Amino acid sequence: VMTDASALQGVGQASVMLPDGRAIPFVVSVRDASRDLAYLTPATSTATSTAAQPAWQPASFATSAARLGETTVTIAGNAVPRIAPGVVTSLVPLASATSTRLIETDIAPGSIAPGSPLFDSEGNLLGISTGVSRKAGGSNFLPVSSLGMSAVQKENRG
């Protein structure tokens, strides 16, 4: 699981709430300060217990970069989940990285929370909202292609 690190400031563990109401404990395994990301792994007791195994499929990462005009959707919300549709309106250069371009959308900033994922119309993960992306503009997302996550995803799936 990957989320906005600033949302977990000073926290070493968190719970991921599943649609059926179960909370699965996770520990913060890596913090990436340059991208304001936290990587979470299941707590040891959860990983060894078959009864508590998560009942979800990991998201597939988009195989191509976001395109101008591409239809997107983000999910946010704590007590009440919200789904907000949008369109890619610009690919904004990130000042701290010469090749990274933030994905700017027309999604209202109030519909985006720290750690909100951005999906393409096929349900593939395009980006994630982080402190780094929000500083550049409230509707911006850090592209997953800039995270080097394809190797991690392949490793975790075997």
N, C-alpha and C positions, 0 to 999 in steps of 0.2 A: 504494500500500500504506500502511496506517495501523497503528501499533502503539503500545505503551506507551513513552513517552519515557524513563522511568527505566531501562528495560531497555537503552537505548542511550546511557546517560550517558557523555559524553566521546567518543562514537563519531561519526564523520562519514560512515561507509559501513557497509553490512551486506550479507549475502547472503540471498536467499530461496531455500529448498530446495524444489524441485518434487518431486512424487510419484515421478517417474522417476529421482530422484537428482541431477539437475542443480542447480547453485547459480547463481542469477542475481544479479549484483552490482547493488546499489542504493545511492544516496546519500541522506542525510538532507536533504530540501529545506526543510522547515519544522518548527520545534519550537513547540508550543503549551503553554507552561508552565502556564497557568491550568487546562488540562484534562489535563495530563501526557501529551500525545500527540505522536508524531513522524509526519510524513508523508514517505514515501520515494518516490523516482522512479527509474526504471532509469538506471544509469550510462550516459553518452553512448555508449560503445563498444557496449553491449548494445542500446541503442535503434536503432542504425543497422545492426546485424547481423541479417539475417533468420534465420540459423541458430540464434541464441540467443533468439529471441522466446519469451516465456512461453507455456506450453501450458495455460492456465487461463482460465476465464471470470470476470470480476469479479463479486463478490457483488452481488445486487440489494438495495437498501435497503428496509426495511419501509416501507410507505406509511401505516401508522397506528401510533399509540403502543402500547406494550406494555399488555396488559390483565391484571388480576388473574386468576389461574387458567390463564393461557395456557401451553401446553406449549412448552418451549424446549430447546435443546441447545447446549453449548459444546464447543470443541475446544482441547486443550492438549497439551503434551508436546514434548520436544526429540528425543531419540533414539527414543522410542516414543510416537507420538501417542495421545491418549486422547479419547474422546467421552463426555461426561457429560450425561445428560438431566436436566431439571428443570422446575419450574413457577414462574411469577411469583407471589411471595407478598406483595409490597408495592411501592409506588411512593414512595420516600423522598425528601423535599425535600433538595436539596443546599444546605448552609448558605451557600455563596458565590454562589449564583444563585437568585433568587426563583422563576423559572418552571421550572427544571430539576428533574426528579424522577429519581433513580437507580432502576434496575430491580433490585429485590432478588429473588433466587431461592432455592430450597431446595437448590441444587447445593452439594456439599461444597467448602469453600474450598480444600482440597488438590487438587481437580480443576480449579482455575482458575489460570492462569499470567498474568503480565503480558502484556497484548496479546491475551488470549483473546477471540475473538468470541462473541457470543451470537446465535443464530439462532432464528427462529420455526419453526413446524411446516411452513411452506412453503419453508424454506431462505433466507428473507430476513434480512438483517443487522438486528438490533434494537439491539445495543449492543456495547461493548468494555470490557474490564477495564483500568483504569488505576490509577495511584497514588492519584488523587483518589477514584475509586470504592472502592478497597480500604480507604482510611482510614476511610470511612463504614461499612464492614462487608465482611468477606471474600467475600461472595457477591453483591456489588453490581456493576452494569455501568453505564457512562455511556451513555445512549441516543444513537444516531446522529442522532436528530431534533434534538438540542441542538447538533450540530456544524456545522449549516449545510452539510452535505455534499451535499444534493440538487443544488445549483447546480454544485458541483465535479464530481459524477458526470455531470450532463448535459453539461457542458463537455467532459469527457474522452471521452464517447461520441459527441460531435458532434451 
